Amino acid sequence: MARVIIPKTWVPIDGPFVYLAGPIRGAPNWQDEAVKYLVSQKQDITIISPRREIREAIERYVVKGEEGAFDRQRKWERQYMDMAMIGGQGVIMFWLPGETNHLCQKPYGAMTRFELGYVLANHRNDRSAKFCIGSDGNFPELRTIEVDLSIDSPLTTVYETLEATCYKALNLMK
């Protein structure tokens, strides 16, 4: 059965998983769409989603674990991202949509850009770190990100749909 782990719940994982990386604040709820697509393709999948609230679309997949195991969501995110990268246990799937709701308090996708740099740096040093990237083409500085990808990971393609990005993540799990 499909499992979705949300912040700040700790659930041990003993097999491959997909970590959904990308903007949350100011972004469309692409995470639920990714969960629905991934589950439709692979029923026995574990998905780590940093979008906190439990929505009706994914409620049946959310698993219980040690709630509040992390005092900050960022520590939870780093734990699962590191698990994905170290030894290739998981796949980090980046979806970079355009901003739909502007919030002046912080730049759109700020942490996503940091995370992408973190993953790229790790990938340069350890090619077993698996990741994929997709975008609707409206993410700020996408062309600059593509230049960095061409230098640091020249075989990485930026997919144009969420479904194609999910499909690539599933293939990388194998």
SULDA-V515099 format. One record per run of one state. SS is the DSSP state (H for helix, E for strand, L for the rest). FROM is the first residue (numbers start at 1). LEN is the number of residues. If there is no record, write none. Layout:
ss->(SS;SS)
from->(FROM;FROM)
len->(LEN;LEN)
//
This chain:
ss->(L;E;L;E;L;E;L;H;L;E;L;H;E;L;E;L;H;L;E;L;H;L;E;L;H;L;E;L;H;L)
from->(1;3;7;10;11;17;22;30;42;46;50;59;62;63;66;67;73;89;90;97;110;126;130;136;142;153;158;160;162;174)
len->(2;4;3;1;6;5;8;12;4;4;9;3;1;3;1;6;16;1;7;13;16;4;6;6;11;5;2;2;12;1)
//
